[in-house]
Amino acid sequence: MFEQKSHLFTSCKPAILISTLFIATNTLAVELNYQDQAKLHDIAASVSAKRIENDIQTLVDFGTRHTLSETKSNTRGIGAARRWIKAEFEKISAECGGCLEVLEVKDTISGEKRIPNPVEVVNIIAIQRGSDAPNRMVMMSGDIDSRVSDVMDFTSDSPGANDNASGVAGVIESARVLSKYKFNGSIVYAALSGEEQGLFGGKILAEYAQQKGWQVHGVLNNDMIGNITGINGVTDNTTARIFSEGTRVIETKEQAHKRRFTGGEVDSASRNLARYIDTIADRYIPNLDTMLVYRLDRFGRGGHHRPFNDMGYAAVRVMETNENYNHQHQDLRTEDGIVYGDTIDGVDFDYTAKLTSLNAVSLASMAWAPAPPKDVEISGAVQPSTTLKWQKNSDKTTVGYRIYWRYTSEPQWQFSRYVGDVNEATLTNVVIDNYYFGVAAVNKDGIDSPVVFPGDVGAFEHSVK
């Protein structure tokens, strides 16, 4: 996707618009066309901060949602929280005529440092199947469980309002909004368990996706999307971070050797998923600037997108910019005038709604768009022009393809050209040595898939076999 932060794309009014800009690069005039999507503006505007507040409060009221906590009670513990989330998904499904498949994806974990005794780790999943490609998935996830200072303390009150009732509330609200639409591809809404004890819920769901043969083209993990005042004293409700890994952890020695000579260190599928979301923010979410962080997660830390990355899937973490560590993983207390604990008064519901809108619009755009192209190849060494080839999509939604390119030092795609319903195109007098390139599939409404960088490093159809 092309990111343009000038006057061409700053409007967030729901009107059909085609913006055309010509940029001279060598002898080539580059035409940058983008068709504004009124329905994506409508989705962004439909997210309710009040509904999100109510859902966060409900989750907080369960007292603790620790993975090892009570499962029989209907009012306290993770069992009650899971049943409530499942009931909410079922309610949403009933309102859309049964459009959601609601299920538990679970496994029993034991013998682990933080789960020494057998515990059933249960994820609550809702699947909104696509009409044309029901096995092609984009996913939004949040974590059900909470904790206090002692990660093994499963009895003390642990509200977990921001970490991570905010993420789960965002997932439920996205399901409410998007269930009113029909999509070509499928959307998965996932409330995951066991994150604080070792990312077990994500591992269970990633393995389930592989077993079911899901074509997972993007996982948006939301972990802490409600805090706007950081430990650094900064209050900011206009920015968010998107963390994405570079080269895949499952990259082979042969693939690494090829990458050394052809590039791609910053163009994994996860990185181009992050760029896609960043572009969505610029076009559809007012007063939100997303920061692309070129790291798997916060320094030395982890989240529930990592198990999907470990399987080779494109996955990112979406979260607030300024964290308050006094409100994370803390016993409820006041010491030396400092209030500790993750309580609901630390959540800004409008900000959570803004980040939920970002997720909902990104999911909708990818689910309406065609699948990312497969088998993208590039050639042009010691030649004046660059040629890209790819396998044409077999789905009904693809009407053509768009080539993107940028200077190697630039974070976002700068130039693009629509080349039509072909499987090969040449950029005349655009030298391969000077740019990074990619290809996106385009539907009849002008909605692009994420950009695919050539070779194994950028492929979205990639997972552990």
N, C-alpha and C positions, 0 to 999 in steps of 0.2 A: 504494500500500500504506500501511496505517496503522502508524506506529511508536509503540509504547507501552512505555516503559521501567520501568513500575511492576511490581508483583508479578504482574500478569496474564500477562506474557509472558517472565518471566525463566527459567522452567523449560525445560530442554532434554531432558526425559525423553520417550522415544518413546511417547506415549500420545495417543489421540484426544481432543481437547479443543475445546469451543466456548466462547469467552470473550465475554461480553456486557457492554457498558458503556454507560450512558446519560449523555450530556452535554447540558446545556441550552444552546442557542444561540438567542437571541431567544425565539420561541414554539415552536421545533421541538425535539423530542427526537430525538437522533441515535443510532441503534443501530449499534454497532461490533462486528461479528461476525468471528471468525477461527477457522477449523478447522485445528487442528494436524495436520501430515502426518508420520505415523510413517516413511514411506519416505524422506523427506528427512533425518530424523535418522539413518536407517540409512546413507544415502550419506555423510553427514558423518563417521560413525564408521568407514567402510570405508577411508578414505585412510590409507596406510601411510607413516610417516616413514622407515622402514628402506628401503622400495623407492625412495623419493625420494632418499635418501642414495646408494644404489647407482647410480642413474641419473646423479646429479650427478658422482660419482666417475668413471664411465665417460666422460662428456663432458669432464671435466678431463683425463683420461688421453690425449686426442687431442693434447695439447700446445698447439696453437693451433687456433682455429676461425675465423680471420680470413677475410673474404670472398674475399681474393685469395690465400689460402694453397693448399697442396698439395691436389689432387683425385684423384690416382692411387693414393696410398698407402692401405693398409687400416688403418694404425695411427696416422697423423698427418694433421692438416689437416681442413678443412671437408668435403671429399669423403667421408672416412671417417666423420665425424660424421653427415652426411646419410644415408649408407647404413645406419648403425646405427639411426638414428631410424626410417627406413622399415621396417627389419626388425622393430623393436619394434611398430610399428603393425600390421604383417602378422601377427605372433605373436598380438597381442591379437585381431585379426580372426578368426584360425583358432580361437581359444578360444571365440568367440561365434558360430561357424557362418557366418563370412563377413559379419558385420554391418557391417564398415567398408569403405568404398571408399578405398583408399590410392593416392595419385597424387602426381606432381610437377607443380607449377605454377611455370613458370620463364620467363625471358626473358634475352636477352643485353644487357648494359648496357655502354656505352662513351662516351668523350667527356665524362665527368663529372670534377669536381675530384678526387674520391676514387676514381673508377674510370676512369682515363684510357684504358686499353686494354680491348679486349673481354673481358668476364668473364660467364660464365653464372651468373646469380643464381637459385638453385633453392630453392623452398619445398617442404616435405614436408607433405602434407595428408591427413587421414583424415576421411571423412564418414560419420556414423551417420544414415542416412536415417530420417525419421519415417514413421509408418504412415499418417497422415491428410493431412499437409501436407509432403511431402518437399522442396518448394522453399522452405519457410520455415525460415530459418537463425538459430541463435545460435552464436557462435564464441568459442573460447578460444585465445589466441595467446601464444607466447613466441619469443624471438630465439635463433637458433643461434649467430650469429657473436660473436667476442670481439675485443678489441684491447688494445694497451699504450699507452704515452704518445704515441708517434708513430702516428697513425691509418693511415699507409701502411706500417708495419712488419709484414709478413706472415710473417716467419720466426722471430722471437723467441717464446719460450714465453709464452702468454697463456691462463692457466687459465680465466678467465671463470666462476668458480664461482658467484658470486652474480649477476653481470651477463654472460650471463643463462642459465647452465645451470639455475639455480633455476626460472626460468619455463618452460623446455622440459621439465624433469622434472615440473613441475606439470601441464603439458598431457598428457604421457604417462600419468601416474598418473590423471588425470581420465578419460582414455579407458579405462584398465583398469577403473575402478570403474563408470562409466556404461554401458559396453558390456554389462553384465549386465542392463540394463533396456531396455524398449522405450518409445519416446516418440511423441507425436503429431507434433511438429515435428522438424526435423533439427538435429544438433549437429555442428559443424566443429571439429576439433582441428588447429591450425596451428602448425608450426615454421617460422618465417620467417627468411630470410637477408638480408644486406645492410643491416641496420639501422644499424650504425655508419658505413657509407659513404654514407648518405643516405636511409634508410627505403625502399629499393628493393623489398624483399620485400613489404612492406605495399602499396605502390603496385601491384605486379604482381597480388597477390591481390584487391585491391579492384576493379581493372579486370576481372579474371577473373569476379568475382562479378556485376558489372554485365553483362558479355557473356552470362553464363549465365542472367541474369534472376532471380538469387537474391533472395528477400525477406529481406534481412538486418535482423533486428530487435534485434541487439545484438552488439557485439564487446567481449570482455573481454581486454584486452592486459595480460599479466603481465610486468613488467620489473623485476627485482630484488625477490624475495619471500623472501629468506633472511637478511637482516642485522637484528640486533636491537640492536646497540650503535652509536650514531651518533658522528660527529665532534664532536658537542656534549657527549659524555660520558654521554648518557642511554642506559640499557639498558631496553628495553621490548618484551615479546613479546605484549602484549595489544591493540595498536592497529595499524591499517593505514590507508592513504590511498586514496581513489578520486577521481581527477581527471576532470573533465568540462567540456567547453566549454559556453558559454551559447548565444547565437544562432548559427545555422549560418553558416559562412563563405560559403556560396553563396546566402545570403538576398538577394532582389532589393530594389531601392529601394521598390517598391510594398509588399512584405511588411514592410520596415522601417518604412514610414510607418504601416501598420496597427498594427504592434506598439507603436508609440509611444503609441497611444491605447487599446489594449486589454490591454497587458502581455504577459508571456511571456519577459522577459529571462533569467529563471532557470528556465524550464520547457521547454527544448529536449528532444527525445527522449533525448539523451545524459544530461541532468540527471535525467530521470525513470528512466532505466536505472540511474543511480548510486543514486537513492533506493531503487529496488527491491533492489539488492544490499545496501545499508545495512540494510534491513529484514530481509533473509535473515540477515545477521550477528547481529542482535538475537535472532532467533527460533531459529536452528539452530546457531550456532557458539559454543560456550562460551568465555568469557573473551576475546572479541574485540569491540572497539568500532571501527567504521570512521568515518573522518573524511571528510566530503564537502568536497572542495576545489574551489571554483568557479573553476577555471582549466583551460585545455587541458592543461597539463602543469606540471612544475616551472618556476620563473621563468626565462623565456628559453630553455627547453630543449624537447626533443621526444622522441617515442616512436612506436612502430609503430601506435598507434591513430589517429594523425593522418591518414594517407592515407585511412582509412575516413571520418573526419570530412570530409575534403576532397571526398569523393564524396557527402556528405549523409547517410551512415549514422550510426546511434546507436552510439557507441564511447567507451569509457572506459579509463583506465589504473588497474590495481590494483597496489599496491606497498607496501613497508615504510614506516614513518613516519620512522625516523631513519637517514639515509644516512651512510656513512663514505667520504668522498671520497679518503682515502688508499688505499682498496681499489678504486677505480674508474679505469679507463683509465690504469693505472700500470705502468711497468716493475717487474719483481720485483727489489727491492733493500731495503737498510736504510741510512737516512741519519739521523745525529744521534739514534740510538736509536729511530727511527720505522720500522716495517716497512710497506713499500708492496707492493701487489699484491693481486689478487683470487683468493686461494687458498681451498681448501675449508674450512680451519679457521675461516674467517670466516662460515660458513653455519650457522645454527641449523635443523636438519632438522625439529624439532617445529613451529617457527614456519612453515616452508615448507609443511608438511603442513596447518597450520591455514588458511593462505591458499588452498591448493589445495582444501580442503574448502569454503571460501566460494565458490570458482569452481564446483566440481562441483554444489553444491546450487543455486546461482543458475541454472546452465545447465539442470539438471533441471527446476526449477520453471518456467522459461520455456518449455521444450520440452513439458512436460505441459500448460501453460496454453494457452488459445486465443490466437490472434493479437491484438495490440492493435487496438482499434476504429479504423476509418477514418472520414475526413470528419466529425470531431467539430466541432460548431458550438455557439455559446452566444449567448443573448439575455437581455435583462432590464434594459436601460438605462431609467432613470426609471420603474421598476416595483418593486413590493414583493417579487417572487419572481424566481427565476432558472431558465431552461429550457435544457437541453442536448439536442442531437440528434446522432445518429451513424448510420452505415451498419451494419446488422446483419451479423455474420460469416456466411459461408456454410459454414464447416467444421462437422463433427459434434460437436466438443468444446465449443462454446459453449452454455451453458444459460441464461445471463443476463448482466446487467451491473451494475456497482457504480459509483456516483458518489462521487468524493472531493472534499473541499475543505479549505482551510486559510487562516489569516490570511496576508496577503501578506508579512509579516515572518518567518514560520516556515519553517524549512528542510524539514520533513517534513509529509506529509499528516496532518491532525489528525482529520478527521471523514469518515464514509462512510455510504452507504445503499445497500443492495441493492435494485434496482428491477425485477428480473425480466427476462424475455425480451422486451424492448421496444426501440424505437429513439428514444425521447423520454421525458424525465422533467422534472418541475418541482419545485424545492425551494421550498415555500411560505414566504414571509416570510424568506427568506435573500437579502439584498440583494447584487446582483452587484458593487457597488462595494467591498465590504468583504473579499472573499475571492478566492483563486485556485481554479479548478475543474478537474476532469479526469474521465475515464471509463476504466474497465478492464473487460475481458471476463472471465467467470468460468466454470470448468468444473464438472462434476458433483461433484468432490471438494472444491470450494471454493477451488481455486488460481486466483489472479488473474494476468492479464497485467500488464505495466507500465502505469502510468497515462498516458493520452494527454491532453495539454493542448489546448484547442480551437485550431483554425486551423493554418496552415502551420508555425508555429513549433514546435508539439509533435508533428507527425505523424511516425510511424515509417515509413510508406510514402513515402519521399522520397529521391531521389538525383539526381545529375547526369544529364541526358538526353543 
